[in-house]
Amino acid sequence: MDILSYILIFTLIGSVISLVGGILLLINEKFTLGISHYLSAFAAGALLGVSFFDLLPEAFEEMEHLMEEGMVGEINIFMWVLGGVLAFFLLERFIHHHDSSEGHGQKKAVVPLIIVGDTMHNFIDGVAIAATFLISIPLGVVTTLAVAAHEIPQEIADFGLMLSKGVKKERVLWINLFSSLSAILGAILTFIYRDSLAGIVPIILALTAGFFIYIASSNLIPEIHNNENKRIAFWESVMLFLGVLVIYLTISSLEGTH
């Protein structure tokens, strides 16, 4: 199977898996909301594991390879990681804080903004999956796992918010299905322009690590700290470490067969 097939299949898998949480919410809201905190904690660990065990080491290795080939000079990887964190902060600030002025007489187009934000997020996920598959299949597989892990609780939140705004269940499902397909577009564009992107692959990996670190530390981990139930908080902590462990073991096993 060629690289494009891997990219399309795994991007589609990541997109479909991401909708599982939202579909479960439509089927059984009480059960889904009960496990969403644990899923968020696991996703946080998975994102951190991929960032520090895979994306950053690969970014440095790719930079060294490109320097040996004379294609680039030394790249400040950590500066681009920080750039990824700040870029995602600005994206979230612009899109997801849309309802801060509600209740002050201004009516915000909440649902369209949710859709725009989710679509952009999915597009970035597709770019990340494709870029990592272009480096190695194991890296692509692990990145897909991390993307799927953090998208499940994200979709639960998006589904729930749209339902609370009066959007019908069928429409919520179709909206999120088409939004998730933007990941395919991001993956295809990355593959098409892979030659043009060859010299900046370390930067793309560093930016992706920054995105993942931001999502884990800003969106997911605070949910663990906000839970006052000690038993639930304990198991959320366990799930976070389990997410890290699963990624570490997955990377180790894939590297062994690569």
C-alpha positions in Angstrom: 0.0 0.0 0.0 1.4 3.4 -1.0 1.7 6.4 1.4 -1.3 8.2 -0.1 -3.5 5.2 0.7 -2.2 5.1 4.3 -2.8 8.8 4.7 -6.4 8.7 3.3 -7.3 5.5 5.2 -6.0 6.7 8.6 -7.3 10.2 8.2 -10.7 8.8 7.5 -10.4 6.4 10.5 -9.4 9.3 12.7 -12.4 11.4 11.4 -14.9 8.6 11.9 -13.6 7.6 15.4 -13.8 11.3 16.4 -17.6 11.2 15.9 -18.0 8.2 18.2 -18.4 10.3 21.3 -20.9 12.6 19.7 -23.0 9.6 18.4 -22.9 8.1 21.9 -24.2 11.4 23.3 -27.1 11.3 20.9 -27.9 7.6 21.9 -27.3 7.8 25.6 -26.6 11.3 27.0 -26.3 10.3 30.7 -23.7 7.5 30.0 -21.7 9.6 27.6 -21.4 12.6 29.9 -20.4 10.2 32.7 -17.4 8.9 30.8 -16.4 12.1 29.0 -14.1 13.3 31.8 -12.2 10.0 31.7 -11.9 10.3 27.9 -10.6 13.8 28.2 -8.0 12.8 30.7 -6.9 9.8 28.5 -6.7 12.2 25.5 -4.6 14.7 27.4 -2.0 11.9 28.2 -2.1 10.7 24.6 -1.4 14.2 23.2 1.4 14.8 25.7 2.9 11.4 24.9 2.9 11.9 21.2 4.3 15.4 21.5 7.3 14.4 23.7 7.9 10.8 22.7 7.4 11.2 18.9 6.8 14.5 17.3 9.7 16.5 19.0 12.3 13.7 18.5 11.2 13.4 14.9 11.5 17.1 14.4 15.1 17.1 15.6 15.9 14.1 13.5 14.4 15.6 10.4 16.2 18.9 11.0 19.6 17.0 11.3 18.8 15.1 8.1 17.9 18.3 6.2 21.1 20.0 7.5 23.2 17.1 6.3 21.6 17.4 2.9 22.3 21.1 2.9 18.6 22.0 2.5 18.2 24.1 5.6 20.3 25.7 8.4 19.7 25.1 12.1 16.0 25.4 13.0 15.0 26.6 16.5 12.5 23.7 17.2 11.4 25.0 20.5 10.6 28.4 19.1 8.2 26.7 16.7 6.7 24.6 19.5 6.0 27.9 21.3 4.6 29.3 18.1 2.2 26.4 17.9 1.0 27.0 21.4 0.5 30.7 20.8 -1.2 30.1 17.4 -3.7 27.7 18.8 -4.4 30.1 21.7 -5.2 32.8 19.2 -7.4 30.5 17.2 -9.3 29.4 20.3 -9.5 33.0 21.5 -11.0 34.1 18.2 -13.5 31.3 17.7 -14.4 29.5 21.0 -14.8 32.5 23.2 -17.6 33.7 21.1 -20.3 33.7 23.8 -18.5 35.8 26.4 -20.7 38.8 25.7 -24.0 36.8 25.7 -26.4 38.2 28.2 -25.3 41.7 27.5 -27.9 42.3 24.7 -25.8 41.0 21.9 -26.9 37.9 20.0 -24.0 35.8 18.8 -24.0 33.3 15.9 -22.9 30.5 18.3 -23.5 27.5 16.1 -21.8 28.8 12.9 -18.7 29.7 15.0 -18.6 26.3 16.5 -18.8 24.8 13.0 -16.0 27.1 11.7 -13.8 26.3 14.7 -14.3 22.6 14.5 -13.7 22.6 10.7 -10.4 24.5 11.1 -9.4 22.2 13.9 -10.1 19.1 11.8 -8.2 20.6 8.9 -5.1 21.0 11.1 -5.5 17.4 12.3 -5.5 16.2 8.7 -2.3 18.2 7.9 -0.6 16.7 11.0 -1.6 13.1 10.1 -0.4 13.5 6.5 2.8 15.3 7.4 3.8 12.5 9.9 2.9 9.7 7.5 5.3 11.4 5.0 8.1 10.8 7.5 7.2 7.3 8.6 4.2 5.0 8.8 4.6 4.3 12.6 4.7 8.1 13.3 1.6 8.6 11.2 -0.3 5.7 13.0 0.6 7.1 16.5 -0.4 10.7 15.5 -3.8 9.3 14.2 -4.3 7.6 17.6 -3.6 10.9 19.4 -5.9 12.9 17.1 -8.7 10.4 17.5 -8.2 10.4 21.3 -8.6 14.1 21.7 -11.3 14.5 19.1 -13.7 12.2 20.9 -14.3 14.4 24.0 -14.1 17.5 21.8 -17.0 16.2 19.6 -19.0 15.3 22.7 -18.7 18.9 23.8 -19.6 20.3 20.3 -22.6 17.9 20.0 -23.8 18.9 23.4 -23.4 22.6 22.8 -25.3 22.5 19.5 -28.1 20.5 21.0 -28.4 23.0 23.8 -28.8 25.7 21.2 -31.8 24.0 19.7 -30.2 22.2 16.7 -31.9 19.0 15.8 -30.1 15.7 16.4 -30.0 14.7 12.7 -28.6 18.1 11.7 -26.0 18.0 14.5 -24.8 14.6 13.2 -24.6 15.7 9.5 -22.9 19.0 10.4 -20.2 17.3 12.4 -19.8 14.6 9.7 -19.0 17.1 7.0 -16.9 19.2 9.4 -14.8 16.1 10.2 -14.1 15.5 6.5 -12.1 18.7 6.4 -9.3 16.6 7.8 -9.3 14.7 4.5 -8.9 18.0 2.6 -6.0 19.0 4.9 -4.3 15.6 4.4 -4.7 15.7 0.6 -3.3 19.2 0.3 -0.4 18.3 2.4 0.4 15.2 0.2 0.0 17.2 -3.0 2.4 19.9 -1.9 4.7 17.6 -0.1 7.7 18.6 -2.2 7.2 22.2 -1.4 6.9 21.3 2.3 9.9 19.1 2.4 12.2 21.8 3.8 9.8 22.8 6.6 8.8 19.3 7.9 10.6 19.9 11.2 8.6 23.1 11.6 5.3 21.4 10.9 6.2 18.7 13.4 7.1 21.3 16.0 4.0 23.3 15.4 1.9 20.2 15.7 3.6 19.4 19.0 2.7 22.9 20.1 -0.9 22.4 19.1 -1.1 19.1 21.0 0.6 20.5 24.1 -1.8 23.5 24.2 -4.9 21.3 23.8 -3.8 19.0 26.5 -2.7 21.6 29.0 -5.2 24.3 28.4 -8.4 22.4 27.4 -8.2 18.9 28.9 -6.1 18.9 32.0 -8.0 21.8 33.7 -11.1 19.6 33.6 -9.3 17.1 35.9 -8.5 19.9 38.4 -12.0 21.2 38.3 -13.5 17.9 39.6 -14.1 18.1 43.3 -15.0 14.4 43.6 -11.8 12.8 44.9 -12.6 9.3 43.6 -13.4 10.6 40.1 -10.3 12.9 40.2 -8.1 10.0 41.1 -9.3 7.9 38.2 -9.0 10.8 35.8 -5.4 11.1 36.9 -4.9 7.4 36.3 -6.5 7.8 32.8 -4.1 10.6 32.0 -1.0 8.5 32.9 -2.6 5.6 31.0 -2.8 7.8 27.9 0.9 8.5 28.2 1.7 4.9 28.7 -0.4 3.7 25.8 1.3 6.1 23.4 4.8 5.1 24.8 4.1 1.4 24.3 2.5 1.9 20.9 5.6 3.9 19.7 7.9 1.3 21.1 6.1 -1.6 19.4 5.8 0.2 16.1 9.5 1.2 16.1 10.4 -2.4 16.7 8.6 -3.4 13.5 9.7 -0.4 11.4 
